[in-house]
């Protein structure tokens, strides 16, 4: 299943990690924030297969996100992973303002 999370939940997961894989859907050089231990993957036709080969455990906690305003790829990627059988998929549609989340400023 997939679940959308809000800014505060995203921030809490960043702080606690709790065995989550954070997947940025923006290229590392284009992402306004470099969160610790985030994985950078492009969302496209091979996303589901690329993710599955790297993380085969279907019970893995996953958060897919983008900090590009109006980007719908986190919801689409979460759909793809849920369809692939992943049980704990969360997505966050953020903005470039979220760059300060990992510094504890908001």
Buried (B, 14 or more C-beta within 10 A) or exposed (E): EBEEBEBEBBBEBBEEEEEBBBBBBBEEEEBBBEBEEBBBBBBEEEBBEBBBEEBEEEEBBBBBBBBBEEBEBBBBBBBBBBEBEBBBBBBBBBBEEBBEBBEEEE
